[in-house]
Amino acid sequence: MAEHDRAADGKIAAASNQLNKLPPRPPTRDGERPRPPGPEQPRRTSQTGPEGEKRRFPPRLSWPWVLLLIFLAVNAIVAPIVAPDTSDRMTVPYTTFKQQVEAGNVQEITSRGEAIQGTFNQNVTYPTSGEGQKTSTRFQTRAPFFDDPSLVTLLEGQGVIINAGPPEEGRSLFYTVLLSFGPGILFFGLLMWMFSRAQRNQGGMFSMGRSKAKRYQEAEGTPKITFADVAGIEEAENELVEIVDFLKQPEKYQRLGGSIPKGVLLVGSPGTGKTLLAKAVAGEANVPFFSMSGSEFIEMIVGVGASRVRDLFDNAKKEAPAIIFVDELDAIGRRRGGMGSVGSHEEREQTLNQLLVEMDGFDARQAVIVLAATNRPDVLDPVLLRPGRFDRRVIVQRPDKVGREKILRVHTRGVPLDPNINLAEIAQATPGLVGADLRNLVNEAALLAARRERNAVTKEDFFDAMEKIILGPERSLVMNPEDRRRVAYHEGGHALIGLLVAEADPVQKVTIIPRGQALGVTYSQPVDDIVNYTEPYLRARIAVALGGRIAEEIIFNVTSTGAENDIKQATNLARQMVIRWGMSPRIGLVSLASDEGNEFLGGNFGMGREYSEDVSRLVDEEVRRIIDEAYAVARELMERERHRLVALAEALLTEESLDHDAILRVTGLPPKEHSGRIDPASVVPEPALAATNASAVSDNGA
């Protein structure tokens, strides 16, 4: 009997699949449930509800129709009160009319032809008995065909006002229908229009808890983003190739009991290509890609963010295999219980809790992968980073020189380039720039070439665009001769120390043309990328920063406010040498820097120092000692090579801007072939400084 039932069930299932035009389900292995159909497979359409119940007929009234009926009912009640029908008059016989005139109860009449309309002074009831009685002061009657000359005399004798004009007619059918239904329908239409606009822009008033995730799919005629569009971050790309392979061939990993990571966290500085990597994964795997920013989950109403998380995961599960990408994860994934937390019912905390539940709740075999990006991993809640949620963390580093060249080749695919341009040279001149910066550089160079009426982008366009991005745009500022001469010697001092100190970066350009907030700029860049900074190199950077102030002291014997930014740079660098890198013999190999901070944003958000006043005083003394020693070295070099300083400053007053070759020609110094790396045997990355390999010393006017 059981076998007969199973056979019957199999026939019913096969018939159902045939009716729905779906292929029969493949046999499962070891009782496993098959993967949900992907977006390329047809989905079952049914005339039944979620519980298998047939749809009701007639269908239930939805809230818009109920609202319309309420509006019409209210309009039908209010319309007669607000705009009564003025043509609702009582019809009386001509005899009754004359009797009321004789009684002095008629105020005025309007007559045209046989029709007479008027107003009684007091209410009159007609007929006096029986059915159909009506009481009103407004009446109408018709005069007989024969003339009644006594009527005019009677009306004048009673002082009745006689008007000659067309009598009032009743409202037309169109006007009656318009007055009865028009305001209600108009107000209802306006309300629906407002709701539809709100739904398009913000998800709608009645769908606040729905996900705002954008679904990206390959549009017809538009090339999809793949790993071919990602360059310069091969290490991060290689970490994601396995995920693409799993989405394409899940059986390859499932047959050995393996499961894909539920979550992958992309960590890196802004602009390094985290979002582009996520789109490339979706493009390579050819699966739906749901993208949403972390801030889009949060609303003023508590519980909306959690509802949106549920809706987002429900949509992704229906389209599995799929990818969910959450940008700026730190907006909802901050550590709970810290400062700024209102309590357990805070909206952000509930949203995070729901995200944790959803990532624990779905099966890895459903092939729904969560990719998230952040540049603040230090503030994320530890439970979000544990295995089982975000199993894998991919660090997206800044590209090196070779990586920058590859990125430039990607972004210049559709840009006509001059045949003599060398992208490797441009990559070498842009240390510290990330993918977004290089894309902006290519765009600015193309705009400059178009403005100059060129048919191709040249090397000059690229370097001018790079100066605009790094140094700031030129601004027209008229300076008096004394200020201009002071700026020339100040910038000449920076450039001369950069050339004389062996460990300093080569000087590429010096200008006294105001750029941004600076009155003049000296731009130095290393010959190649530097990942490990020696103490002589750091001291050389401090000496270069102090070179402008020293030049002013030697030439003018008077200081100015132009060295404000220089002093700040030198002080910050010397303090880092003391408290972070153990370059002070008196402090020793002790780290005094706060643990709170972010290496990818280049900031330190510590809540204060964690050492005594005596140690703090010692730190200040060591910072002062390092700066004084660098000052003494730079001043000795400047006094010895004063003639070179004068030659450089006078050339700046004449030319305003000097490039690398012109600087060497004016000063008579040989070029540098290194970047201050005395002993590059050990490489220890320092992202806080790696972000600023190229240094620009600028002078702020007070």
SVG drawing of the C-alpha trace seen along z (x, -y; Angstrom):
<svg xmlns="http://www.w3.org/2000/svg" viewBox="-57 -101 137 103">
<polyline fill="none" stroke="black" stroke-width="0.4" points="0.0,0.0 2.8,-2.4 4.6,-1.6 1.3,-2.3 1.0,-5.7 4.6,-6.7 4.0,-5.8 0.9,-7.9 2.7,-10.8 5.4,-10.5 2.9,-10.6 1.2,-13.7 4.6,-15.5 5.5,-14.7 2.2,-15.9 2.6,-19.1 6.0,-19.7 4.7,-19.1 1.9,-21.6 4.3,-24.3 6.7,-23.6 9.5,-22.9 12.1,-20.1 11.8,-17.3 14.0,-17.8 17.3,-16.0 17.8,-13.2 19.5,-14.4 22.5,-12.9 22.1,-11.5 18.8,-13.2 20.2,-16.7 17.9,-19.4 18.7,-20.7 20.0,-24.2 17.3,-26.8 16.9,-27.7 19.0,-30.5 17.8,-33.6 18.4,-31.8 15.9,-29.1 12.1,-29.6 10.2,-29.8 6.9,-28.2 3.8,-30.4 0.8,-29.3 -2.8,-30.5 -2.6,-29.6 -1.5,-31.6 1.4,-30.9 -0.7,-28.3 -1.9,-26.4 -5.2,-28.1 -7.0,-29.2 -7.4,-32.9 -10.7,-34.4 -13.3,-35.6 -14.2,-38.3 -10.8,-39.5 -10.5,-41.3 -10.6,-45.1 -7.1,-46.6 -6.6,-49.7 -6.5,-52.1 -10.1,-51.1 -11.3,-51.3 -9.8,-54.8 -11.5,-55.9 -14.9,-54.7 -14.5,-56.6 -13.5,-59.8 -16.6,-59.5 -18.9,-58.9 -17.6,-61.9 -17.8,-64.0 -21.5,-63.1 -22.4,-64.2 -20.4,-67.4 -21.1,-68.7 -24.8,-69.5 -23.9,-71.4 -21.0,-73.4 -22.6,-74.0 -26.4,-73.7 -28.6,-73.5 -29.9,-77.1 -32.6,-75.9 -34.5,-73.9 -37.7,-76.0 -41.2,-75.2 -43.9,-75.3 -47.1,-77.0 -50.3,-77.8 -50.7,-81.3 -53.7,-81.9 -51.6,-81.1 -48.9,-83.5 -51.5,-86.4 -52.8,-85.6 -49.3,-85.9 -48.8,-89.2 -52.0,-90.6 -50.9,-89.5 -47.6,-91.4 -45.5,-88.1 -43.7,-88.5 -40.3,-90.2 -39.2,-90.1 -39.9,-88.3 -38.1,-87.6 -40.2,-87.2 -39.4,-86.3 -42.3,-85.2 -44.7,-83.1 -42.2,-81.9 -42.2,-83.7 -39.7,-83.0 -39.5,-84.9 -38.9,-84.9 -41.4,-85.0 -40.8,-87.1 -41.9,-84.2 -42.0,-80.4 -45.0,-79.1 -46.2,-75.5 -47.8,-74.0 -50.0,-72.1 -51.5,-72.9 -52.4,-69.2 -51.8,-65.8 -48.7,-64.3 -45.9,-66.2 -45.9,-69.2 -43.0,-71.5 -42.0,-74.6 -39.8,-77.2 -39.3,-80.9 -38.3,-80.3 -41.0,-79.6 -41.8,-79.5 -45.1,-79.6 -46.3,-80.3 -48.6,-83.1 -51.8,-82.3 -51.9,-82.8 -54.5,-85.6 -53.2,-89.0 -53.8,-90.0 -53.2,-93.8 -54.0,-94.0 -50.9,-92.0 -48.4,-94.8 -50.6,-97.2 -50.8,-94.8 -47.1,-94.2 -46.3,-97.9 -48.8,-98.5 -47.2,-96.0 -43.7,-97.2 -42.5,-94.0 -39.2,-94.3 -39.7,-93.3 -36.7,-91.9 -36.6,-91.2 -34.1,-88.4 -33.8,-84.7 -35.2,-82.4 -32.8,-80.1 -32.5,-76.6 -31.6,-73.4 -28.0,-72.0 -27.1,-70.0 -26.4,-66.3 -22.7,-66.9 -22.3,-69.6 -24.1,-67.4 -21.8,-64.4 -18.8,-66.7 -19.7,-68.2 -20.6,-64.9 -17.5,-62.9 -14.9,-65.3 -13.3,-66.6 -13.1,-63.0 -11.5,-61.6 -9.1,-64.5 -7.9,-64.3 -7.5,-60.5 -5.5,-60.9 -3.3,-63.5 -2.7,-61.2 -1.8,-58.2 0.6,-60.4 2.4,-61.4 2.6,-57.8 3.9,-56.6 6.7,-59.3 7.6,-58.4 7.7,-54.7 10.0,-55.4 12.4,-57.6 12.4,-56.1 10.6,-52.8 7.1,-54.2 5.3,-55.0 3.8,-51.6 7.0,-49.7 9.4,-51.3 10.7,-48.0 11.6,-46.8 15.2,-46.6 16.6,-49.4 19.2,-47.2 20.0,-47.8 20.2,-44.8 22.9,-45.0 22.7,-42.7 24.4,-42.8 22.4,-45.1 22.0,-44.4 24.9,-46.0 26.8,-46.9 29.9,-44.9 29.9,-43.4 32.6,-44.1 35.1,-41.2 38.5,-40.6 39.9,-42.0 38.7,-45.4 40.6,-45.0 44.3,-45.7 47.1,-46.4 45.6,-44.4 46.3,-40.9 46.7,-39.5 43.1,-40.5 41.9,-39.2 43.4,-35.8 41.6,-35.5 38.3,-35.9 38.9,-33.6 37.9,-30.6 34.6,-32.2 33.9,-32.6 34.8,-29.0 32.4,-27.8 29.5,-29.8 30.2,-28.3 30.9,-24.7 29.5,-24.2 29.6,-20.4 33.4,-20.5 33.6,-21.6 30.5,-20.0 31.5,-16.5 34.4,-16.7 32.2,-18.2 33.5,-21.8 31.4,-24.9 32.1,-28.4 32.8,-31.1 29.5,-32.8 31.1,-36.2 34.1,-37.9 35.3,-41.2 37.2,-43.6 39.4,-45.9 41.4,-48.8 41.9,-52.5 39.3,-54.5 39.5,-54.2 41.6,-51.0 38.8,-49.2 36.8,-47.2 33.5,-47.9 35.0,-47.1 36.2,-43.8 32.8,-42.8 31.2,-43.7 33.9,-41.8 33.1,-38.7 29.5,-38.9 30.4,-39.5 32.7,-36.5 30.2,-34.2 27.3,-35.7 25.0,-35.8 22.6,-38.5 24.4,-41.2 22.5,-43.0 24.3,-46.2 23.4,-48.3 25.2,-50.8 25.3,-50.3 23.7,-53.6 20.7,-52.7 19.6,-50.2 19.3,-52.8 16.1,-54.9 14.6,-57.0 12.0,-54.3 13.4,-51.4 13.0,-48.1 13.1,-49.3 16.8,-48.4 16.2,-44.9 13.2,-44.5 15.3,-45.6 18.0,-43.1 15.4,-40.3 14.0,-41.5 17.4,-41.7 18.4,-38.2 14.9,-36.9 15.4,-38.4 18.9,-37.0 17.8,-33.5 15.1,-33.5 17.7,-34.4 20.4,-32.1 23.2,-31.7 23.6,-35.4 25.9,-37.9 25.0,-40.5 27.4,-43.4 27.2,-45.8 29.4,-48.9 30.6,-50.8 29.8,-47.9 31.0,-50.0 27.8,-52.1 25.9,-49.2 28.6,-46.9 30.1,-49.0 31.1,-47.5 28.1,-47.2 28.1,-48.5 30.6,-51.3 30.3,-55.0 27.3,-56.4 25.2,-53.3 21.7,-54.3 20.7,-50.8 19.6,-47.4 16.7,-48.9 18.8,-51.2 18.1,-51.0 21.7,-50.3 22.1,-47.6 18.9,-45.8 20.0,-46.0 23.4,-44.4 21.6,-41.7 19.4,-40.8 22.4,-40.7 24.1,-38.3 21.0,-36.1 20.7,-36.1 24.3,-35.1 23.9,-32.3 20.6,-31.2 21.1,-30.5 22.8,-27.3 26.1,-27.8 24.8,-25.4 22.3,-28.0 25.2,-29.8 24.4,-33.2 27.6,-35.0 27.9,-38.2 30.7,-40.6 31.3,-43.7 33.7,-46.6 35.0,-48.9 38.0,-51.1 37.5,-51.0 37.9,-47.3 39.0,-48.5 35.4,-49.6 33.6,-46.4 32.0,-44.2 34.1,-41.0 31.0,-38.7 30.7,-40.0 34.3,-38.9 34.2,-35.4 34.3,-32.3 30.9,-31.4 30.0,-34.9 32.8,-36.7 35.1,-33.7 37.6,-35.5 39.3,-38.9 40.9,-40.3 43.2,-43.2 43.1,-45.5 46.5,-47.2 47.6,-50.4 49.1,-49.4 52.9,-49.5 54.5,-51.0 53.8,-48.0 50.2,-47.9 49.7,-51.6 50.9,-51.0 48.3,-48.2 45.6,-50.4 46.5,-53.2 46.3,-50.8 42.8,-49.8 41.6,-53.4 43.1,-54.6 41.5,-51.9 39.1,-54.4 41.4,-57.4 43.5,-58.3 47.1,-58.6 50.1,-60.2 52.4,-57.6 55.4,-58.9 53.7,-58.6 55.1,-56.1 52.6,-54.9 55.4,-53.4 56.9,-56.8 53.6,-58.2 53.1,-55.3 56.6,-56.0 55.6,-59.7 52.4,-58.8 53.5,-57.0 50.8,-56.5 47.9,-57.0 45.1,-54.4 42.8,-53.3 40.3,-56.0 43.1,-58.7 44.5,-57.3 41.1,-57.2 40.7,-60.9 44.2,-61.6 43.3,-60.1 40.0,-62.1 41.7,-65.4 44.4,-64.8 41.8,-64.1 39.9,-67.3 43.1,-69.3 43.9,-67.9 40.4,-68.7 40.7,-72.3 44.0,-72.6 42.3,-71.5 44.5,-68.3 43.6,-65.1 45.4,-62.9 46.4,-63.1 50.1,-63.8 52.7,-63.4 52.4,-67.2 48.7,-66.8 49.2,-64.0 51.9,-65.8 49.9,-69.0 46.8,-67.1 49.0,-65.4 50.2,-68.8 46.6,-70.1 45.5,-67.0 48.5,-66.9 49.5,-70.5 46.2,-72.1 44.9,-74.4 46.7,-77.6 45.1,-80.8 45.6,-84.3 47.0,-86.3 48.8,-89.6 51.7,-89.7 53.9,-92.8 57.6,-92.4 58.8,-91.9 56.4,-89.0 57.2,-87.5 60.9,-87.6 60.4,-86.1 58.4,-83.2 61.1,-82.6 63.8,-82.3 61.6,-80.2 60.8,-77.7 64.4,-77.8 65.5,-76.8 63.2,-73.7 64.5,-72.7 68.2,-73.3 68.1,-71.2 66.3,-68.4 69.2,-68.4 72.0,-68.7 70.8,-66.0 71.8,-62.7 68.8,-60.8 66.1,-63.2 63.8,-62.5 64.8,-64.1 63.1,-67.5 60.9,-67.3 59.5,-70.9 59.5,-74.1 57.1,-77.0 56.2,-80.4 52.8,-80.4 50.1,-80.2 48.3,-76.8 45.4,-76.0 46.0,-77.6 49.8,-77.7 51.8,-80.7 54.4,-78.4 55.1,-74.7 58.2,-72.4 57.4,-69.0 59.6,-65.9 59.0,-62.3 61.0,-59.1 62.6,-57.3 60.7,-54.2 58.1,-53.0 59.3,-53.0 57.9,-50.6 60.5,-50.8 61.6,-54.2 65.0,-54.5 65.8,-57.1 68.2,-59.1 65.4,-59.3 62.9,-60.6 65.5,-63.2 66.1,-64.3 62.4,-65.0 62.4,-67.1 65.4,-69.0 63.7,-69.7 60.6,-70.9 62.7,-73.4 64.7,-74.6 62.3,-77.4 62.4,-79.0 66.2,-78.7 66.5,-80.5 64.3,-83.4 66.5,-83.7 69.7,-83.8 68.6,-86.1 66.2,-88.5 67.2,-88.0 63.4,-88.1 60.9,-85.2 57.3,-85.1 54.2,-83.0 54.8,-81.2 56.5,-78.3 53.4,-77.3 52.7,-74.1 56.4,-73.2 56.7,-73.3 53.5,-71.2 54.9,-68.5 58.3,-68.4 56.7,-68.2 54.3,-65.4 57.0,-63.4 59.4,-63.8 56.7,-62.8 56.0,-59.6 59.7,-58.8 59.6,-59.0 56.3,-57.4 55.8,-54.9 59.1,-53.8 61.5,-53.7 64.0,-56.2 64.7,-57.9 67.5,-56.5 66.0,-58.1 62.5,-56.6 63.8,-53.3 61.9,-50.6 58.6,-51.5 55.4,-52.2 53.6,-55.2 51.1,-55.6 47.4,-54.8 46.1,-51.5 42.9,-53.3 43.2,-54.5 42.9,-53.4 45.8,-52.5 43.6,-52.7 42.4,-56.3 45.7,-57.6 44.3,-59.0 44.6,-58.4 41.4,-58.6 42.9,-57.7 41.2,-59.0 44.4,-60.4 47.9,-59.4 48.4,-56.3 51.6,-57.4 52.7,-59.8 53.5,-63.4 57.2,-62.7 57.2,-60.5 55.2,-63.1 57.8,-65.8 60.5,-63.4 58.7,-62.9 58.5,-66.6 62.2,-67.0 63.1,-64.2 60.9,-65.7 62.6,-69.1 66.0,-67.4 65.3,-65.7 64.0,-68.9 66.9,-71.0 69.4,-68.5 67.8,-68.5 67.7,-72.3 71.4,-72.5 72.3,-70.2 70.1,-72.1 71.4,-75.5 75.0,-74.5 74.4,-73.3 72.4,-76.4 75.1,-78.8 77.8,-76.9 75.8,-76.8 74.3,-80.3 75.3,-81.2 73.3,-78.3 70.3,-79.5 70.6,-83.0 70.9,-81.6 67.8,-79.3 65.7,-82.1 66.6,-84.6 65.7,-82.0 62.3,-81.5 61.7,-85.2 62.3,-85.2 60.7,-81.9 58.2,-81.3 58.4,-77.5 61.4,-75.2 61.3,-71.5 63.9,-68.9 66.3,-69.5 66.1,-73.3 66.8,-73.1 69.9,-71.0 71.1,-73.4 70.7,-76.5 72.3,-75.0 75.0,-73.0 74.3,-69.9 74.3,-66.3 71.0,-64.3 70.1,-61.7 69.7,-58.0 68.2,-56.8 65.3,-57.6 67.0,-57.7 67.0,-54.0 70.4,-53.4 69.8,-49.8 66.7,-48.2 67.3,-44.7 64.2,-44.7 60.8,-45.7 58.1,-46.6 55.0,-48.2 53.8,-51.4 50.5,-52.2 50.2,-55.6 53.2,-56.8 52.8,-54.7 49.8,-56.8 52.0,-59.8 55.2,-58.7 55.2,-61.8 55.7,-64.8 54.8,-68.4 56.1,-71.1 53.7,-74.0 53.7,-77.4 50.5,-78.8 50.1,-82.6 48.8,-84.0"/>
</svg>
